[in-house]
Amino acid sequence: MLILLPPSEGKADAGTGRRLDLDKLSLPELNPAREEVLAALVALCGGPDEAAARAVLGLSEGQRDELRRNARLPQIATAPAARIYTGVLYEALDLPSLPPDATRAARRSVLISSGLWGAVRLTDRIPPYRCPIGSKLPGPGALAAYWRRVLGPVMTGVAGDRPVLDLRSGAYAATWAPRGDVADRTVTVRVLHEREVDGVPVRSVVSHFNKATKGRLVRDLLLAGVRPRTADELIGALRELKYTVVEQPVPAGRPRQVDLVVTQL
């Protein structure tokens, strides 16, 4: 199974080891694109127009340190991506507390989308950075469109013949849309909160808790040692883990879409 996760805006303050070496990252086919985006980001953040750089990255005046760090990305310390991403989803996933078998499964199966790196594995050493997928950098342009031109064949190759659990948020999902056989094996997840309003059950999309639920979902799958061979087996595994799963109709050739219905946040 391949599990696709979004990155987190929250990141570790600093790395703990050697400097960035693109040649040591997974998916080396992406390195030319990574080099271009990294160079554009470093030039933007190290340039003379701080206000323009902050506007591109959606930063406030109080986040100037993010610009300074971005300008030094090739020189600063790195850490495994599993330690760099610290947001709500990763807090709920709680990778450091997984037992050895589940940790090995996570390293094999999890791939994290990124506006800067395209995609990385948990073991890839990267520096903390700020580069939202909605950014439009001088040179590469709009990052979602940039990566969409690059990621297709690479991600299709990584997926192979495995089922894909796609937990990316909308902007990152736009960088690669599974097609053909891969789409038939892909399951996307939306989290809905069900509550009673005047005695009537009402379901609504959640945001913050959507991330936490997805983190717990991945953790549960890893702890259970789930190894589905098909999308049907993946959906069945979610139900066996006591999740309330409602599959939605989708046009032919599109990934399967399921709603995870939760009553407690």
N, C-alpha and C positions, 0 to 999 in steps of 0.2 A: 504494500500500500504506500502511496505517496501522499503526504499531508502538506498542504500549502497553507502557510500562515502569513498574515501581514506583519510588518515590523511594528515597533512601538515608538511613539514620540518620546516617551521616557527612556533614557539610556543611562548606563553607568557614567559616572563623572570622568573616569580615566581608565585607560588600559593598564596592564600590569606586565607586559612583556615586550618582545621585539617590535620593531617598526613594521609597517605594512609591506607585504611582499605579494603583489598580485599573482605572481606565478605559483604561489602556494594555495590560492583559493580554489575551491571546487568550480566546476563548469568553466574550464579555461577558455572555451570558445567565446566566452563573454568578455575576455580581457581587453580586446581592442576598444569595445564600447565602454567598459569600466574606465579605461585610461582617459578616454575623451571626456566623459562626464566628470571624473575626478579633477582633471586639469581645468575644466571650465569652472567648477565649484571653487577650487583653490584660487584661481585668478579673480573671480568675482569677489570672494570674501577678503582677499588681500589687496584689493584695489582701492583707489582713492575715494570712491563714492559709497560711503558706508550706508547712507540712507537708501540708495538704490538696492544695495545688496540685502538689506533688511527687508525691503519691500518684496523682492523676489522670493525670499525664503519665509515670509510671513512672520518676521521677528519684531519684537518691540524694542524700544531704546534700552530697556533693562536687560536685553539678551545679547548685548554686544560681545560677551565672552564666547557665544556660539560662533560668531563670525571669526573671532581670533583663532579659535580651535580649528574651524574648517580651513582656515588659511594655512595651517600647519599639519594637515592630515598625513602627508607622506612622512613626517618626522616624528609624530607622537606615538606613544605605546599602544599596542593592540591587546585584545583579549578575545577569546572565543565568542562568537555571536550569541551563544547561549547565556553568556554573562553580560554582554553589552545591552541587550534588550531587556528592559525592566518594567514595562507597562503592565496594565491590568491583566491582559491575557497571560503574560509570562509569569506574573505573580500567582495566578490560579493554576497554571501548569506546574509550577514549582519544580523545575528540572533538577536542582541540586538534591532534592530528597527522593528522587526515583531510585529504585533498586537497580542493580547492575543490568539485569536482562532488559528492563524497560528503558534504561539509558541507552543501551546498544540499539534497541529498536528505534528510539527517537533519532539517533545519529544517522541511521539508515534511511529513515522515512520522511523526516521533516525538512522542508525547504522554505526559507523565509524570503518573501519579496522585498525589494528595496529600490528606492528611487536612485540611489547611488551605485549599488553593486548589481542591480538586476535581480539576482537571487543568490542566496548563500545558504550553506548548511550550518548546523549548530556548532560544528567544530572549526569553522573558518575563522581565522583571526583577523578582526577588523578594528579600527579605532572608533571611539564614539564620534558621532557626526550629526549634522542637521541637514537633511536634503529631502523635503517632502515630495511625494510623487506629483503633486499639483504644481510644482515649480516649473518655470520656463527659464532655462539657463541660456546665456549668450553662447551661441555655437550649437549645442545639441537641440535647443529649443524646448518645447513642452515635453517633459520627461515621460509622461504616459504614452504619448505617441512615439517617442524615440524608442522606448523599450519594446513597444508593440512591434516595431519593425525588426527587432533583433531576437526576441525571445522565442518566437514560434518554433523553429526547428529544434532549438536546444531543449525547450521544455517538453516537446513531444518525444524527443529521444530519452529524456530522463524518466518520463512516465512509463515508457516501454509498454508492456502488456499488463501493468498493474492497475487496480482501481485507484482513483484519485479522490481524496477528500479535500475539497476546496473551501477553506475558511477565510479567504482573503476578503478584505473590504472592497467596496465597489471600485474605487480608484485604482487599486492594485490589481483587481480582477481584470480591469480593462487592458492591462499590459499583455495578457495572454488569455485568449478564449479557446479552450479545447475544441478541436474539430474532429469529425469523422469517428473512428473507432474510439479515440480517447474520450470524446464527449460522451459516448455511450457508457463509458466506465467511470465517469466523473459524477460526484455527488456534491452539490452546493448546499449550504446550510444557512437558514435564517432563524433567529431566535425570537419567539413571540412570548409575551407575558400575558397570561390569562388571569383575569380577575372578575369578580361579580360587580355589576353596576345595576342597581335597582332589581336585583334578583336574576339578571341576565348575564351569562358569561360573555366577556368582551376580551378580544385578543388584540394586542398592540405591539409594534416593533419597539425593542429597547436598544439603547446605544451602549452606555457604559457597561451595563450588566450583560449585554450581548458578548462583549469581550471576555468577561469572567466565565460565562457559561461555556464558550468555545475552549477556553483554557482547561476547564475541568473536563470537558468532553475528551480532548486529546489525552489528558492524563489518564482518564478511565480506560480508554482504548489501549494505551501503552501498558498500564498495570494488568489489564486482562489478557495481554498477549494476543490480541486479535490480529489475525492474518487473513483477511478476506481475499478471495480470488476474483470476485465480481462485485459490481455495484449492488446487486441484490443482497449478497452476503454482507456487505458493509452496512446497508440499511438494516438488515436483520440483526447485526451485531449491536447497533444502537438501541434497538428495541430490547434485546437481551440484557443490556445494561440499564434497563428500566427508564429509558428516555421516552417521552411521548413524542412520536414521530408522525407527521402528517405529510404525505407526499403530494406535491402539486402537479397538475398537468403541464407539460411543456411541449413545444413543437418538436417534431422529429429532428434529430441531429443536434439537439441542445443537451447540455448536462442535466442530469436529474436534479430536481430541486425539492428539498424537504424542509419543513418547518419543525423546529424543536420547540415544543410548548412547555413553558415552565410556569408554575403557580407561585413560586417563592423566588425572590431576588437576593 
